[in-house]
Amino acid sequence: MRNQFSKLFYDFALESLHNYKRVRNAKVNARIRQLEVAQSRHSIDWLHVILLLPCVLLFFPLLSPFIVDAFALLEHLPTWYRWVIGLMVLANFGLKLSEKYRI
């Protein structure tokens, strides 16, 4: 009786371990697939769009005076604020490059 119980308990423990490993492997494989899909998607980099938008809008005659006036107003921003904006843009591009090349 005790021998049969031990065998049943051992079989149950072994099956539980196999199920745990299957679930863990399924979670890992799902995460890998999720990361592969995220890398393959070409998302729009909105920072590029925002930075290039004034250059494109300058070609529209009705909008070009507004763009020129806006850049003239930007000259009145404090120097430290312009540096912070520039550093933010550089950091964003640096992070994207580090993700791309796994630096």
Contacts in CASP RR format, 6 or more apart in sequence:
PFRMAT RR
TARGET T0000
AUTHOR 0000-0000-0000
METHOD contacts of the structure
MODEL  1
MRNQFSKLFYDFALESLHNYKRVRNAKVNARIRQLEVAQSRHSIDWLHVI
LLLPCVLLFFPLLSPFIVDAFALLEHLPTWYRWVIGLMVLANFGLKLSEK
YRI
45 96 0 8 1.000
47 89 0 8 1.000
47 92 0 8 1.000
47 93 0 8 1.000
51 89 0 8 1.000
54 67 0 8 1.000
54 70 0 8 1.000
54 71 0 8 1.000
57 63 0 8 1.000
57 64 0 8 1.000
57 67 0 8 1.000
58 64 0 8 1.000
58 67 0 8 1.000
58 68 0 8 1.000
74 82 0 8 1.000
97 103 0 8 1.000
END
